[in-house]
Amino acid sequence: MAQLFDRFIQERKYLANVSPHTIEWHRQSLRWLRVERPDAADLRNVVLRMREAGLRASSVNCYLGSINAYLKWSGSPLRVPKLRQESYVPAVYSAQQIALLVRWKPTGFYQRRLHALVLTFLDTGTRLDEVLSLSVVNCDLDNLLITVTGKGRKQRIIPFSVELRRTLAKFIMDAGLRPEQLIFGTMGRARKLSQRNTLRDVKALCTRLGFTAPGRAIHAFRHTFAVNYLRRGGSVFHLQKVLGHSSLEMTRRYANLVTEDLQAVHERVSLLSQRP
């Protein structure tokens, strides 16, 4: 990587103290940029190459966030405007699918670990890496709270249910886990589970229970949590804190995700549905 790019990465790593995931994001983004001192034509070509490579607008915008950060850092007056993103409804698990997952009776260590993982996703709305990095000491079973480290290495405290406490407490005790150990680590407890294997296991479980996992199967747990949180009267402001969103706009999108909710509201407000 070129000299300026390297310096930008080093400052982000050692001065801004960003996470390894963020460092990798910057590296991948700068590979699209190619030149250290881009002009307007170079920046237009970056977007064109991304689109020609088949990247969606949301993926392009993700890379542009890093590229614009680099441009500002390097003193360039240029910025790349973000593309208008396609509107889509994030995939969620249906009530019937949730019931199947919750009522599944696992046997053996691997199945019980997977079941506890799935229930944690459903009950807390956490991201995959946040759960895989969760240690026993950060799971407060007495006060029903977990402390996770999210994007930007920001910690947040998330409440969980009595039902999840039963599952986690039994799993932790049966496995004989020490406070410093990962709850969902490998069987030998030496390593964190891989994201790829976790996704594979979740998809296989869904197939075993008789349905196909929705798109982005693990992140769909987070969408499912958010949608149901709002359906049951939860506050958008509280949801923002639970999910760890940096802005309220990221959370508000969940307020109008599901067509059936819009239909239910319309039935109540429709002039044609009113009776004299």
KEDO-550466 format. One record per residue (C-alpha): chain; residue in one letter; x, z, y. Coordinates in steps of 0.2 Angstrom, whole numbers, plus 5000, padded with zeros to 4 digits. Layout:
BEGIN
> A_A_X_Z_Y
...
***
This chain:
BEGIN
> A_M_5000_5000_5000
> A_A_5006_4996_5018
> A_Q_5015_5009_5028
> A_L_5000_5013_5040
> A_F_4988_5014_5026
> A_D_5000_5026_5017
> A_R_5001_5037_5033
> A_F_4982_5037_5035
> A_I_4980_5043_5017
> A_Q_4994_5056_5018
> A_E_4986_5063_5034
> A_R_4969_5064_5026
> A_K_4976_5072_5011
> A_Y_4988_5085_5019
> A_L_4981_5088_5036
> A_A_4962_5085_5034
> A_N_4963_5093_5016
> A_V_4950_5081_5009
> A_S_4946_5081_4991
> A_P_4954_5069_4978
> A_H_4938_5060_4977
> A_T_4938_5056_4995
> A_I_4956_5051_4994
> A_E_4952_5038_4981
> A_W_4937_5032_4991
> A_H_4949_5028_5006
> A_R_4961_5020_4994
> A_Q_4948_5008_4987
> A_S_4941_5004_5004
> A_L_4958_5000_5012
> A_R_4961_4988_4997
> A_W_4947_4977_5004
> A_L_4955_4978_5022
> A_R_4972_4971_5017
> A_V_4979_4970_5034
> A_E_4984_4986_5044
> A_R_4980_4978_5061
> A_P_4964_4968_5058
> A_D_4956_4958_5072
> A_A_4937_4954_5073
> A_A_4939_4939_5061
> A_D_4948_4950_5048
> A_L_4934_4962_5048
> A_R_4921_4949_5046
> A_N_4930_4942_5031
> A_V_4931_4960_5023
> A_V_4912_4960_5023
> A_L_4910_4943_5017
> A_R_4922_4946_5003
> A_M_4912_4961_4998
> A_R_4896_4952_4998
> A_E_4903_4937_4988
> A_A_4910_4950_4975
> A_G_4892_4955_4972
> A_L_4892_4972_4981
> A_R_4875_4979_4987
> A_A_4873_4983_5006
> A_S_4874_5002_5002
> A_S_4890_4999_4993
> A_V_4897_4989_5007
> A_N_4892_5002_5020
> A_C_4900_5016_5009
> A_Y_4917_5006_5010
> A_L_4914_5003_5029
> A_G_4913_5021_5032
> A_S_4931_5023_5027
> A_I_4937_5007_5035
> A_N_4929_5013_5052
> A_A_4938_5030_5050
> A_Y_4954_5021_5048
> A_L_4951_5009_5063
> A_K_4948_5024_5074
> A_W_4963_5034_5067
> A_S_4974_5018_5070
> A_G_4968_5017_5089
> A_S_4959_5001_5086
> A_P_4944_4998_5098
> A_L_4935_4988_5084
> A_R_4922_4994_5072
> A_V_4912_4986_5058
> A_P_4894_4987_5060
> A_K_4885_4993_5044
> A_L_4873_4981_5035
> A_R_4854_4984_5035
> A_Q_4851_4992_5018
> A_E_4838_4987_5006
> A_S_4824_5000_5004
> A_Y_4822_5006_4986
> A_V_4813_5020_4977
> A_P_4827_5030_4968
> A_A_4823_5033_4949
> A_V_4816_5049_4944
> A_Y_4811_5057_4927
> A_S_4792_5058_4924
> A_A_4783_5074_4921
> A_Q_4781_5069_4902
> A_Q_4800_5066_4901
> A_I_4804_5082_4909
> A_A_4793_5091_4897
> A_L_4802_5083_4882
> A_L_4819_5088_4889
> A_V_4814_5106_4893
> A_R_4806_5109_4876
> A_W_4820_5101_4866
> A_K_4827_5113_4853
> A_P_4845_5110_4852
> A_T_4856_5116_4837
> A_G_4875_5118_4837
> A_F_4887_5121_4851
> A_Y_4887_5103_4858
> A_Q_4868_5101_4859
> A_R_4866_5118_4867
> A_R_4879_5114_4880
> A_L_4870_5098_4884
> A_H_4853_5106_4885
> A_A_4860_5119_4897
> A_L_4868_5105_4907
> A_V_4851_5096_4908
> A_L_4841_5111_4913
> A_T_4854_5116_4926
> A_F_4853_5098_4934
> A_L_4834_5099_4934
> A_D_4833_5117_4941
> A_T_4846_5116_4955
> A_G_4847_5097_4960
> A_T_4866_5098_4959
> A_R_4878_5084_4958
> A_L_4887_5080_4942
> A_D_4904_5085_4947
> A_E_4897_5101_4955
> A_V_4890_5107_4938
> A_L_4905_5101_4927
> A_S_4916_5112_4939
> A_L_4905_5127_4938
> A_S_4914_5143_4931
> A_V_4906_5159_4925
> A_V_4912_5169_4940
> A_N_4902_5157_4951
> A_C_4886_5160_4942
> A_D_4878_5176_4948
> A_L_4865_5180_4934
> A_D_4860_5196_4942
> A_N_4854_5188_4959
> A_L_4850_5170_4952
> A_L_4863_5161_4962
> A_I_4877_5148_4959
> A_T_4891_5144_4970
> A_V_4896_5126_4969
> A_T_4909_5116_4978
> A_G_4902_5099_4985
> A_K_4908_5084_4995
> A_G_4922_5088_5007
> A_R_4926_5104_4997
> A_K_4911_5113_5005
> A_Q_4904_5127_4996
> A_R_4886_5131_4995
> A_I_4875_5144_4986
> A_I_4860_5138_4977
> A_P_4846_5148_4969
> A_F_4840_5145_4951
> A_S_4825_5151_4941
> A_V_4823_5165_4929
> A_E_4820_5152_4915
> A_L_4837_5144_4918
> A_R_4845_5162_4918
> A_R_4839_5164_4901
> A_T_4847_5148_4895
> A_L_4864_5151_4904
> A_A_4866_5169_4900
> A_K_4863_5165_4881
> A_F_4875_5151_4881
> A_I_4889_5161_4891
> A_M_4887_5176_4879
> A_D_4886_5165_4863
> A_A_4902_5156_4868
> A_G_4911_5171_4873
> A_L_4916_5164_4890
> A_R_4928_5174_4902
> A_P_4924_5174_4921
> A_E_4937_5161_4925
> A_Q_4932_5148_4912
> A_L_4921_5133_4915
> A_I_4903_5135_4909
> A_F_4902_5117_4903
> A_G_4920_5114_4898
> A_T_4926_5107_4882
> A_M_4924_5117_4866
> A_G_4942_5123_4867
> A_R_4938_5128_4886
> A_A_4954_5120_4891
> A_R_4947_5105_4900
> A_K_4932_5099_4911
> A_L_4920_5087_4903
> A_S_4922_5069_4908
> A_Q_4908_5062_4918
> A_R_4908_5046_4907
> A_N_4905_5056_4891
> A_T_4892_5067_4900
> A_L_4882_5052_4905
> A_R_4883_5045_4887
> A_D_4876_5061_4880
> A_V_4862_5062_4892
> A_K_4857_5044_4889
> A_A_4858_5047_4870
> A_L_4847_5062_4871
> A_C_4834_5053_4881
> A_T_4834_5039_4867
> A_R_4832_5053_4854
> A_L_4817_5060_4863
> A_G_4809_5043_4863
> A_F_4811_5036_4881
> A_T_4824_5026_4890
> A_A_4834_5036_4903
> A_P_4830_5030_4921
> A_G_4844_5021_4931
> A_R_4858_5032_4936
> A_A_4852_5044_4923
> A_I_4861_5060_4929
> A_H_4859_5057_4948
> A_A_4841_5054_4944
> A_F_4840_5073_4940
> A_R_4844_5076_4958
> A_H_4831_5064_4964
> A_T_4818_5072_4952
> A_F_4822_5089_4959
> A_A_4821_5084_4977
> A_V_4804_5075_4974
> A_N_4796_5089_4965
> A_Y_4803_5102_4978
> A_L_4794_5093_4991
> A_R_4778_5090_4981
> A_R_4777_5109_4978
> A_G_4778_5114_4996
> A_G_4796_5116_4999
> A_S_4804_5113_5016
> A_V_4814_5098_5020
> A_F_4826_5109_5030
> A_H_4828_5121_5015
> A_L_4830_5105_5003
> A_Q_4844_5099_5014
> A_K_4854_5115_5012
> A_V_4851_5115_4993
> A_L_4857_5097_4991
> A_G_4871_5099_5003
> A_H_4867_5085_5014
> A_S_4876_5083_5030
> A_S_4861_5076_5039
> A_L_4843_5079_5038
> A_E_4840_5060_5038
> A_M_4848_5059_5020
> A_T_4835_5072_5015
> A_R_4819_5065_5023
> A_R_4820_5049_5012
> A_Y_4813_5060_4998
> A_A_4797_5063_5008
> A_N_4791_5046_5004
> A_L_4799_5041_4987
> A_V_4784_5040_4975
> A_T_4770_5028_4977
> A_E_4758_5040_4968
> A_D_4761_5053_4982
> A_L_4756_5040_4995
> A_Q_4741_5035_4986
> A_A_4735_5053_4985
> A_V_4738_5056_5003
> A_H_4728_5039_5007
> A_E_4713_5045_4997
> A_R_4712_5060_5007
> A_V_4713_5052_5024
> A_S_4705_5035_5021
> A_L_4689_5032_5031
> A_L_4681_5023_5017
> A_S_4683_5039_5006
> A_Q_4674_5050_5018
> A_R_4656_5056_5015
> A_P_4644_5058_5029
***
